[in-house]
Amino acid sequence: MGLFLELLLVMATAWTSPPLEPSFGGTPFCAQGTAPSQSGEPVLHFEVDLQTVNVQVKDKQGNDVPGLSTKDFSVREDGKPQKIAFFDAGSGPVTVAVLVDSSSSVGSSAQVGSAEEVAARFMRLARPGDEIWAMDFTEWTGPFEQITQQQVSNPGPLTVSGAGGSGSAVYDAIATAVCHLRSSSSPKQAIIVITDGVDEHSRLSLDQLIDLVRSQRAQLFLIGLPSRPEFRFFGHIDPKVTLVSGHDIDNPEVVFGRLAKEAGAETFIPKSKNGLLDALKAVSNLLDSEYTLAYYPPKTSRKLRRIEVKVNRREARVLTRHFIVANPDAVERVHYVESTCAVSPEFHPYPFESHVTNGPSGTVYRDDFSDRNSGWPEHPDSHYISGGYELLTLKQTSAAITQQPVTRELTLSSNSPTTLAIYRDNVVAAYGPSWHDFHISASMKAVFERPLPPDSRAQFSQPVHAAAGLVFRMNEKGYYALLVSPSAEYKKKLAFELVAMTFQGDSFAVSVIVPWITVDRASPTEVQLAVQDIGDQIAIFVDGQQVGAAHDQRFTDGHVGFTVAAPAQASFSNLLVEQR
């Protein structure tokens, strides 16, 4: 399930930006092989045999130079001449995989259509003999299905099954397409990915994907889409961006830039809502006009080799990629489950998966936070500590306020059932599997501070209610929060509140489901909290005793975690989540 992004994505403005200058590159032929994994699960991997290089040749006016032959080209690898073993002047058939991102981060204004619809549009631009495949993806991948000319000509609707889900795993989807294209006999292959570049759930890293694309036959094309407004990153240039869950993901603009620069991907950003067809035409024209050269590379122990292509034409300019992976054993291999071409969970696990077991009712997730590599966010305000996991909020002093804007603090209790606030008013950390029906429990130790008077050095932009507790069913729409705090009447007694945080653009609505209730014989500073959520029925437990219940249908599934609201800090331990 996709987690809501805190910052705003620059690519959402791409509809009004000029197209990016494509970068050009080549990728190698490979022979496939299989090997058993340590657990006996069949895993697919590949070895490099023949190296291909895709080349654009331009004259001084920037026009394509047609009509060249093998004798017009020379290829050097690390300065040594290579014999061209294969040549194509753009007239040969192409096998194309069209991947469409249908995750929740993609803006509705993009209106790109389903994977089969986009593939059908490209089919109308293709030449006889070309093979067109389509695949929908979110955090899951849909079936990899061929689109035929007969299907396009049929007046009935095209049908390619969707992936389901709403999160995003762009890297894994590209890797899956690379695997599927291995069965194609076409020497020239292309993968067109239509996405906003937001990747929340891939098992592979961006570095692994770059090495994979560098070492494979298929040429990669990226067509950028705008994200939903609340998923945008205005002017964010850092390599990483932070989700509301506390997790960092690769900045989508950096993803596009690195794949273009380091993996030879050709990148297109449509200039208008109707620009997708123009981008597809640009890809088709590029495939028609580029030359494909191939040679048998010499053995080398180096990870990368430098490729230099020259053309025997005065004032002609060659556009091609300059580096290709030379030795697959020098990089981390990408492993696939043989029967599905899915990225192997065994060889590319999520960090939390080592803490997941099977119980009588299904999945069980335990984390005592003794393993600092179990995958939870690591930030100054959310991090591992000895024996637990800590969240804290920091007050702004008057000295700090003179240097940076005042941070708005979250009002968690209000006379109105719904109030608006700004994202960073509280600290949230959520991780692990996504859950539908479950029981979650955790031990909490908290320190609550009273808001200081307005004339003190610590200043807040609005009244605050210090609180801490559990979050659950966090997804792209919002999340529930069970909050505890010292009782307003009896400071040594615990009070709890259940709220729904619904994301709304660059803010969110806080809706009170269960107002503050005081619990006798329960301490707010050291307590065990638990929630059971089955369907729309929510049961609340404090120190093993049920203290409240509610019905709410806003969020049906999502991740679990913790939260604190200023001014407070809390540590959590012995997290246990069980499927119900």
C-alpha positions as CSV (number, residue, x, y, z in Angstrom):
1,M,0.0,0.0,0.0
2,G,1.4,3.4,-0.9
3,L,2.5,5.7,1.9
4,F,1.6,9.4,1.6
5,L,4.5,11.7,0.6
6,E,5.3,14.6,2.8
7,L,7.1,16.8,0.3
8,L,6.0,18.0,-3.2
9,L,7.3,16.6,-6.5
10,V,8.9,18.9,-9.0
11,M,7.9,16.6,-11.8
12,A,4.2,17.6,-11.4
13,T,5.1,20.8,-13.2
14,A,6.5,18.7,-16.1
15,W,3.4,19.3,-18.3
16,T,4.5,22.9,-18.7
17,S,8.3,22.2,-18.9
18,P,10.2,21.7,-22.1
19,P,11.1,18.2,-23.1
20,L,14.4,16.8,-21.7
21,E,17.1,16.2,-24.2
22,P,17.3,12.4,-24.6
23,S,20.5,10.6,-23.9
24,F,21.4,7.6,-26.0
25,G,22.9,4.2,-25.2
26,G,23.2,0.6,-25.9
27,T,22.8,-2.7,-24.0
28,P,24.0,-6.3,-24.5
29,F,22.7,-9.6,-25.7
30,C,22.7,-12.2,-23.0
31,A,22.2,-16.0,-22.8
32,Q,20.1,-17.2,-19.9
33,G,20.7,-19.8,-17.3
34,T,19.1,-21.1,-14.2
35,A,20.5,-22.1,-10.8
36,P,18.9,-23.4,-7.7
37,S,18.8,-21.2,-4.7
38,Q,19.9,-22.3,-1.2
39,S,16.4,-23.0,-0.3
40,G,15.6,-24.9,-3.5
41,E,13.5,-22.1,-5.0
42,P,14.3,-21.9,-8.8
43,V,16.0,-18.6,-9.5
44,L,16.8,-17.1,-13.0
45,H,20.0,-15.3,-13.8
46,F,21.8,-14.3,-17.0
47,E,25.3,-14.1,-18.5
48,V,26.5,-11.6,-21.1
49,D,27.5,-13.0,-24.6
50,L,27.2,-10.3,-27.2
51,Q,27.4,-6.6,-26.6
52,T,25.0,-4.3,-28.5
53,V,25.4,-0.5,-28.8
54,N,22.5,1.7,-30.0
55,V,23.7,4.7,-31.9
56,Q,22.1,7.9,-33.2
57,V,24.0,9.8,-36.0
58,K,23.2,13.5,-36.5
59,D,24.4,16.1,-39.0
60,K,25.4,19.6,-38.0
61,Q,21.8,20.7,-38.2
62,G,20.7,18.0,-35.8
63,N,18.9,15.9,-38.5
64,D,19.3,12.1,-38.6
65,V,21.8,10.7,-41.0
66,P,20.3,7.7,-42.8
67,G,21.7,5.1,-45.2
68,L,24.9,4.2,-43.3
69,S,26.3,0.7,-43.3
70,T,28.7,-1.4,-41.2
71,K,31.8,-0.1,-43.0
72,D,30.9,3.5,-41.9
73,F,31.3,2.6,-38.2
74,S,34.2,1.7,-35.9
75,V,33.9,0.6,-32.3
76,R,36.5,0.6,-29.6
77,E,36.3,-0.8,-26.1
78,D,38.7,0.6,-23.6
79,G,40.7,2.0,-26.6
80,K,40.9,-1.4,-28.4
81,P,39.2,-1.9,-31.9
82,Q,36.3,-4.4,-31.9
83,K,34.9,-6.4,-34.9
84,I,31.3,-5.6,-35.5
85,A,29.4,-8.9,-35.6
86,F,25.8,-7.5,-36.0
87,F,24.4,-4.4,-37.7
88,D,20.9,-3.0,-38.0
89,A,20.0,0.3,-39.7
90,G,16.7,0.6,-38.0
91,S,14.7,-1.5,-40.4
92,G,14.6,-4.7,-38.3
93,P,11.8,-5.7,-36.0
94,V,11.7,-4.4,-32.5
95,T,10.2,-6.1,-29.4
96,V,8.8,-3.4,-27.1
97,A,7.5,-3.7,-23.6
98,V,5.2,-0.9,-22.4
99,L,5.0,-0.5,-18.7
100,V,2.3,1.8,-17.1
101,D,2.5,3.0,-13.5
102,S,-1.0,2.9,-12.1
103,S,0.0,3.6,-8.5
104,S,-1.8,6.1,-6.3
105,S,1.0,8.7,-6.6
106,V,0.3,9.3,-10.3
107,G,-1.9,12.4,-10.8
108,S,-5.4,11.9,-12.2
109,S,-4.7,14.7,-14.6
110,A,-2.2,12.6,-16.5
111,Q,-5.1,10.5,-18.0
112,V,-2.7,8.1,-19.7
113,G,-5.1,5.1,-19.7
114,S,-4.4,1.5,-18.9
115,A,-1.3,-0.4,-20.0
116,E,-3.1,-2.1,-22.9
117,E,-4.5,1.3,-24.1
118,V,-1.1,2.9,-24.2
119,A,0.4,-0.2,-25.8
120,A,-2.3,-0.1,-28.5
121,R,-1.4,3.6,-29.2
122,F,2.2,2.5,-29.7
123,M,1.1,-0.4,-31.8
124,R,-0.5,2.0,-34.3
125,L,2.9,3.7,-34.6
126,A,4.8,0.4,-35.0
127,R,5.9,-1.4,-38.1
128,P,4.8,-4.8,-39.3
129,G,6.9,-7.5,-37.5
130,D,7.3,-5.5,-34.3
131,E,6.2,-7.2,-31.0
132,I,4.3,-5.1,-28.5
133,W,3.9,-6.2,-24.9
134,A,2.0,-4.5,-22.0
135,M,2.3,-4.6,-18.3
136,D,0.5,-2.7,-15.5
137,F,2.4,-2.1,-12.3
138,T,2.0,-0.7,-8.8
139,E,3.9,-2.3,-5.9
140,W,2.8,-5.4,-7.8
141,T,3.2,-6.3,-11.4
142,G,0.3,-7.3,-13.6
143,P,0.6,-10.0,-16.3
144,F,3.0,-9.5,-19.1
145,E,0.7,-9.8,-22.2
146,Q,1.3,-9.3,-25.9
147,I,-0.9,-6.8,-27.8
148,T,-1.6,-8.0,-31.4
149,Q,-2.6,-6.1,-34.4
150,Q,-5.9,-8.1,-34.4
151,Q,-6.6,-6.9,-30.9
152,V,-6.0,-3.3,-31.9
153,S,-8.3,-3.7,-35.0
154,N,-11.1,-5.3,-33.0
155,P,-13.8,-2.8,-32.0
156,G,-14.2,-4.4,-28.6
157,P,-12.1,-3.1,-25.6
158,L,-8.6,-4.4,-25.0
159,T,-8.1,-6.2,-21.7
160,V,-4.9,-6.6,-19.8
161,S,-5.3,-7.4,-16.1
162,G,-4.3,-4.7,-13.7
163,A,-1.7,-5.2,-11.0
164,G,-3.9,-4.3,-8.1
165,G,-2.5,-2.4,-5.1
166,S,-1.8,1.3,-5.0
167,G,1.9,1.7,-4.0
168,S,4.8,1.8,-6.4
169,A,7.8,-0.3,-7.3
170,V,9.2,1.1,-10.5
171,Y,12.7,-0.5,-10.3
172,D,11.2,-4.0,-9.8
173,A,8.8,-3.5,-12.7
174,I,11.6,-2.6,-15.0
175,A,13.6,-5.6,-13.8
176,T,10.6,-7.9,-14.4
177,A,10.2,-6.6,-18.0
178,V,13.9,-7.3,-18.6
179,C,13.4,-10.8,-17.5
180,H,10.3,-11.4,-19.7
181,L,12.1,-10.0,-22.8
182,R,14.7,-12.8,-22.5
183,S,12.3,-15.1,-24.3
184,S,12.2,-12.8,-27.3
185,S,14.3,-13.7,-30.3
186,S,14.4,-10.1,-31.5
187,P,18.0,-8.7,-31.4
188,K,16.5,-5.2,-30.8
189,Q,14.4,-4.6,-27.7
190,A,13.0,-1.6,-25.9
191,I,11.2,-1.0,-22.6
192,I,9.0,2.1,-22.4
193,V,8.1,3.1,-18.8
194,I,5.4,5.6,-18.2
195,T,5.7,6.7,-14.6
196,D,6.1,9.7,-12.2
197,G,9.3,8.0,-10.8
198,V,8.0,7.6,-7.3
199,D,9.3,4.3,-5.9
200,E,8.2,3.2,-2.5
201,H,8.4,-0.6,-2.5
202,S,11.0,-2.0,-4.8
203,R,13.2,-4.8,-3.5
204,L,16.0,-3.5,-5.8
205,S,17.9,-0.3,-5.2
206,L,18.4,2.3,-7.9
207,D,22.1,1.3,-8.1
208,Q,21.1,-2.3,-8.7
209,L,18.7,-1.3,-11.5
210,I,21.3,0.9,-13.2
211,D,23.8,-2.0,-13.3
212,L,21.0,-4.3,-14.6
213,V,20.0,-1.9,-17.4
214,R,23.7,-1.4,-18.3
215,S,24.2,-5.1,-18.7
216,Q,21.1,-6.0,-20.6
217,R,19.9,-6.0,-24.2
218,A,16.7,-3.9,-23.9
219,Q,17.0,-0.1,-24.4
220,L,15.2,1.9,-21.7
221,F,12.8,4.8,-22.4
222,L,11.2,6.9,-19.6
223,I,8.1,9.1,-20.1
224,G,7.5,11.3,-17.1
225,L,4.1,11.8,-15.7
226,P,2.9,14.3,-13.1
227,S,2.2,13.1,-9.6
228,R,-0.9,14.0,-7.6
229,P,-0.5,17.5,-6.1
230,E,0.1,16.2,-2.6
231,F,2.9,14.0,-4.0
232,R,4.9,16.9,-5.4
233,F,8.4,18.1,-4.4
234,F,8.7,21.8,-5.0
235,G,12.4,22.6,-5.7
236,H,13.6,19.6,-3.7
237,I,17.1,18.7,-5.1
238,D,18.4,16.3,-2.5
239,P,18.9,12.6,-3.6
240,K,16.3,11.5,-1.0
241,V,12.9,12.7,0.0
242,T,10.9,11.7,3.2
243,L,7.5,10.2,3.4
244,V,5.0,10.9,6.2
245,S,5.9,7.4,7.4
246,G,9.4,8.6,8.1
247,H,11.0,6.6,5.3
248,D,13.2,8.0,2.7
249,I,12.8,7.3,-1.0
250,D,14.8,8.3,-4.0
251,N,13.9,11.8,-5.3
252,P,12.0,11.0,-8.6
253,E,13.9,13.8,-10.5
254,V,17.2,12.2,-9.4
255,V,15.9,8.8,-10.5
256,F,15.1,10.1,-14.0
257,G,18.5,11.9,-14.2
258,R,20.6,9.0,-13.0
259,L,18.9,6.5,-15.3
260,A,19.5,8.8,-18.3
261,K,23.1,9.7,-17.4
262,E,24.4,6.4,-16.0
263,A,22.2,3.8,-17.7
264,G,21.7,5.4,-21.1
265,A,17.9,5.8,-20.7
266,E,16.2,8.1,-23.1
267,T,13.9,10.5,-21.1
268,F,10.9,12.4,-22.3
269,I,8.7,14.8,-20.4
270,P,5.5,15.6,-22.2
271,K,4.7,19.3,-22.6
272,S,0.9,18.9,-22.2
273,K,-1.8,16.6,-21.1
274,N,-2.0,15.3,-24.6
275,G,1.8,15.0,-24.9
276,L,1.9,11.3,-24.2
277,L,1.2,10.4,-27.9
278,D,3.9,12.9,-28.9
279,A,6.4,11.1,-26.6
280,L,5.4,7.7,-28.0
281,K,5.9,9.0,-31.5
282,A,9.4,10.3,-30.4
283,V,10.3,6.9,-29.1
284,S,9.1,5.2,-32.3
285,N,11.0,7.7,-34.5
286,L,14.1,7.2,-32.4
287,L,13.9,3.4,-32.7
288,D,13.4,3.8,-36.5
289,S,16.4,6.1,-37.0
290,E,19.0,4.6,-34.7
291,Y,21.6,2.1,-35.7
292,T,22.4,-1.0,-33.7
293,L,25.9,-2.4,-33.6
294,A,27.0,-5.5,-31.7
295,Y,30.3,-7.2,-31.1
296,Y,31.7,-10.0,-28.9
297,P,33.5,-8.3,-25.9
298,P,36.8,-9.5,-24.6
299,K,37.0,-11.0,-21.1
300,T,37.7,-8.5,-18.4
301,S,37.7,-8.3,-14.6
302,R,36.6,-4.7,-14.6
303,K,33.1,-3.7,-13.7
304,L,32.7,-1.0,-16.4
305,R,34.2,-0.7,-19.8
306,R,34.3,2.4,-22.0
307,I,32.7,2.3,-25.4
308,E,33.7,4.6,-28.2
309,V,31.8,4.7,-31.6
310,K,33.0,6.7,-34.5
311,V,31.3,7.3,-37.9
312,N,33.0,7.9,-41.2
313,R,31.0,11.0,-42.1
314,R,32.2,14.6,-42.1
315,E,30.6,16.8,-39.5
316,A,28.5,13.9,-38.3
317,R,27.8,13.6,-34.6
318,V,27.4,10.3,-32.7
319,L,25.1,10.0,-29.8
320,T,25.5,6.8,-27.7
321,R,26.2,5.6,-24.2
322,H,29.9,5.6,-23.2
323,F,30.0,3.0,-20.4
324,I,28.5,-0.5,-20.1
325,V,28.8,-3.1,-17.4
326,A,31.7,-5.4,-18.4
327,N,31.6,-8.1,-15.7
328,P,28.3,-9.1,-14.2
329,D,30.2,-10.9,-11.4
330,A,31.6,-7.5,-10.4
331,V,28.1,-6.2,-9.5
332,E,25.4,-7.6,-7.3
333,R,23.3,-10.0,-9.5
334,V,19.6,-9.5,-9.8
335,H,17.8,-12.8,-9.1
336,Y,14.3,-13.7,-10.3
337,V,11.8,-16.4,-9.3
338,E,11.9,-18.5,-12.5
339,S,8.2,-19.2,-12.9
340,T,7.1,-15.5,-12.6
341,C,10.1,-13.2,-13.5
342,A,9.3,-11.6,-10.1
343,V,12.3,-10.2,-8.3
344,S,13.3,-12.9,-5.8
345,P,12.2,-12.2,-2.2
346,E,14.8,-14.6,-1.0
347,F,17.8,-12.8,-2.5
348,H,16.3,-9.3,-2.3
349,P,14.3,-9.3,1.0
350,Y,12.8,-6.3,2.7
351,P,14.5,-5.6,6.0
352,F,11.3,-6.4,8.0
353,E,10.9,-9.8,6.4
354,S,13.4,-11.5,8.8
355,H,11.0,-10.5,11.6
356,V,7.9,-12.1,9.9
357,T,6.7,-15.6,10.8
358,N,3.6,-17.6,10.3
359,G,1.1,-18.0,13.2
360,P,-2.1,-19.8,13.7
361,S,-4.2,-17.0,12.1
362,G,-1.6,-16.0,9.5
363,T,1.2,-13.5,9.4
364,V,3.0,-12.5,12.6
365,Y,5.4,-9.5,12.8
366,R,7.7,-9.0,15.8
367,D,10.3,-6.4,16.4
368,D,12.1,-5.7,19.7
369,F,14.3,-3.1,17.9
370,S,17.5,-4.8,19.0
371,D,18.4,-5.2,15.3
372,R,19.1,-1.7,14.0
373,N,18.9,-3.0,10.4
374,S,15.3,-4.1,10.7
375,G,14.2,-1.2,8.4
376,W,12.6,1.5,10.6
377,P,13.4,5.2,9.8
378,E,16.6,6.7,11.1
379,H,16.2,10.4,11.7
380,P,17.0,12.8,14.6
381,D,13.3,12.7,15.6
382,S,12.7,8.9,14.9
383,H,15.5,6.4,15.6
384,Y,16.6,3.2,17.3
385,I,17.7,3.4,20.9
386,S,19.0,0.7,23.3
387,G,16.1,-1.7,23.7
388,G,13.6,0.2,21.7
389,Y,12.6,2.8,19.1
390,E,12.2,6.5,20.0
391,L,10.2,9.4,18.6
392,L,10.5,12.9,19.8
393,T,9.5,16.5,18.9
394,L,11.7,19.5,19.5
395,K,10.5,22.9,20.6
396,Q,11.7,26.0,18.7
397,T,13.4,28.7,20.7
398,S,13.1,32.3,20.0
399,A,16.7,32.3,18.8
400,A,15.9,29.5,16.3
401,I,12.8,31.3,15.2
402,T,14.8,34.3,14.0
403,Q,16.7,32.0,11.6
404,Q,13.9,29.8,10.2
405,P,10.1,29.8,10.0
406,V,8.1,28.7,13.1
407,T,7.1,25.1,12.9
408,R,3.4,24.7,13.4
409,E,2.5,22.2,16.1
410,L,-0.5,19.8,15.8
411,T,-3.6,20.4,17.7
412,L,-4.8,16.9,18.5
413,S,-7.8,17.9,20.5
414,S,-10.4,20.5,19.5
415,N,-13.9,21.6,20.2
416,S,-14.6,21.0,16.5
417,P,-14.8,17.4,15.3
418,T,-12.5,18.2,12.4
419,T,-9.5,20.7,12.2
420,L,-6.8,21.3,9.7
421,A,-3.1,21.2,10.4
422,I,0.3,21.0,8.6
423,Y,2.2,17.8,8.0
424,R,5.3,18.1,10.3
425,D,3.2,19.0,13.3
426,N,3.7,15.5,14.7
427,V,6.3,12.7,14.1
428,V,5.2,9.4,12.6
429,A,7.2,6.3,11.9
430,A,5.4,3.3,10.2
431,Y,6.9,0.2,8.6
432,G,6.5,-3.5,8.1
433,P,3.9,-5.5,6.1
434,S,0.6,-3.9,5.1
435,W,-2.4,-5.2,7.1
436,H,-6.1,-5.6,6.6
437,D,-7.4,-7.3,9.8
438,F,-4.9,-7.5,12.7
439,H,-4.1,-7.1,16.3
440,I,-1.2,-4.7,17.3
441,S,0.5,-4.2,20.7
442,A,3.5,-2.4,21.9
443,S,5.0,-1.1,25.2
444,M,5.4,2.6,25.5
445,K,7.4,4.9,27.8
446,A,6.6,8.6,27.3
447,V,7.6,12.0,28.6
448,F,5.0,14.8,28.2
449,E,5.7,18.5,28.5
450,R,3.1,21.2,29.1
451,P,3.1,24.0,26.6
452,L,5.0,26.9,28.0
453,P,3.4,30.4,28.4
454,P,3.4,32.6,25.3
455,D,6.0,35.0,26.8
456,S,8.6,32.3,27.4
457,R,11.5,31.6,25.1
458,A,9.8,28.4,23.7
459,Q,7.1,29.5,21.2
460,F,4.5,27.5,19.3
461,S,2.3,28.8,16.5
462,Q,-0.9,27.4,18.1
463,P,-1.9,25.6,21.2
464,V,-0.7,22.0,21.5
465,H,-1.8,18.8,23.2
466,A,1.2,16.5,24.0
467,A,0.4,13.0,23.1
468,A,1.9,9.7,21.9
469,G,0.7,6.3,20.7
470,L,0.1,3.9,17.8
471,V,-0.8,4.5,14.2
472,F,-2.4,1.9,12.0
473,R,-3.8,1.3,8.5
474,M,-1.6,4.0,7.1
475,N,-2.0,4.3,3.4
476,E,-2.2,6.9,0.6
477,K,-5.5,8.2,2.1
478,G,-4.4,8.7,5.7
479,Y,-4.2,6.7,8.9
480,Y,-5.7,6.1,12.3
481,A,-4.0,7.2,15.5
482,L,-4.5,5.9,19.1
483,L,-3.2,8.7,21.2
484,V,-2.6,8.8,25.0
485,S,-1.8,11.7,27.2
486,P,-2.0,12.7,30.9
487,S,-5.7,13.3,31.8
488,A,-6.7,16.9,32.0
489,E,-8.2,16.4,35.4
490,Y,-5.8,13.9,36.9
491,K,-2.3,14.3,35.5
492,K,-1.1,10.9,36.8
493,K,-3.9,9.1,35.0
494,L,-4.0,8.1,31.4
495,A,-6.4,9.5,28.8
496,F,-6.8,8.2,25.3
497,E,-8.3,9.5,22.0
498,L,-8.8,7.8,18.7
499,V,-8.5,10.0,15.6
500,A,-8.5,9.6,11.8
501,M,-5.8,11.7,9.9
502,T,-7.1,12.2,6.3
503,F,-4.6,13.6,3.8
504,Q,-5.9,16.7,2.0
505,G,-3.5,18.3,-0.5
506,D,-0.6,19.7,1.5
507,S,-2.4,19.4,4.8
508,F,-4.7,16.9,6.5
509,A,-7.9,16.8,8.4
510,V,-8.0,15.4,12.0
511,S,-11.3,13.8,12.7
512,V,-12.1,12.7,16.3
513,I,-13.6,9.2,16.4
514,V,-13.4,8.7,20.1
515,P,-12.9,11.8,22.2
516,W,-10.5,11.9,25.2
517,I,-11.5,9.3,27.9
518,T,-9.7,8.9,31.2
519,V,-8.7,5.4,32.3
520,D,-8.3,4.6,36.0
521,R,-5.2,2.7,37.2
522,A,-3.3,3.4,34.0
523,S,-0.1,5.5,33.8
524,P,0.3,7.7,30.8
525,T,4.1,7.5,31.1
526,E,4.5,3.7,31.0
527,V,1.8,1.6,29.4
528,Q,1.1,-1.2,27.0
529,L,-1.2,-0.2,24.1
530,A,-3.1,-2.5,21.8
531,V,-5.6,-2.2,19.0
532,Q,-7.6,-4.8,17.2
533,D,-8.9,-3.7,13.8
534,I,-11.2,-6.1,12.0
535,G,-13.3,-4.7,9.1
536,D,-14.7,-1.5,10.4
537,Q,-14.6,-2.5,14.1
538,I,-11.8,-1.0,16.2
539,A,-11.2,-2.2,19.7
540,I,-8.8,-0.3,22.1
541,F,-6.8,-1.9,24.9
542,V,-4.7,-0.4,27.7
543,D,-2.5,-2.7,29.8
544,G,-4.4,-5.7,28.5
545,Q,-7.9,-4.4,29.3
546,Q,-10.4,-3.2,26.6
547,V,-11.2,0.4,27.3
548,G,-13.0,1.5,24.1
549,A,-14.4,0.5,20.8
550,A,-15.5,2.3,17.6
551,H,-16.7,1.7,14.0
552,D,-15.0,3.5,11.1
553,Q,-14.7,2.7,7.4
554,R,-12.2,5.4,6.2
555,F,-9.1,3.2,5.9
556,T,-9.3,-0.5,5.1
557,D,-5.7,-1.5,5.1
558,G,-2.1,-0.1,5.6
559,H,1.0,-0.1,7.7
560,V,1.4,0.2,11.5
561,G,3.7,2.3,13.6
562,F,4.1,5.0,16.2
563,T,3.5,8.7,16.7
564,V,4.2,11.6,19.0
565,A,2.8,15.1,19.1
566,A,4.7,18.1,20.5
567,P,5.8,18.7,23.1
568,A,6.5,15.0,23.9
569,Q,8.8,12.1,23.3
570,A,8.2,8.4,23.6
571,S,10.1,5.1,23.3
572,F,8.4,1.9,22.0
573,S,9.4,-1.7,22.4
574,N,8.1,-5.3,22.0
575,L,6.1,-4.5,18.9
576,L,3.8,-7.5,17.9
577,V,1.4,-7.5,15.0
578,E,-0.8,-10.6,14.3
579,Q,-3.1,-11.2,11.4
580,R,-6.7,-11.8,12.3
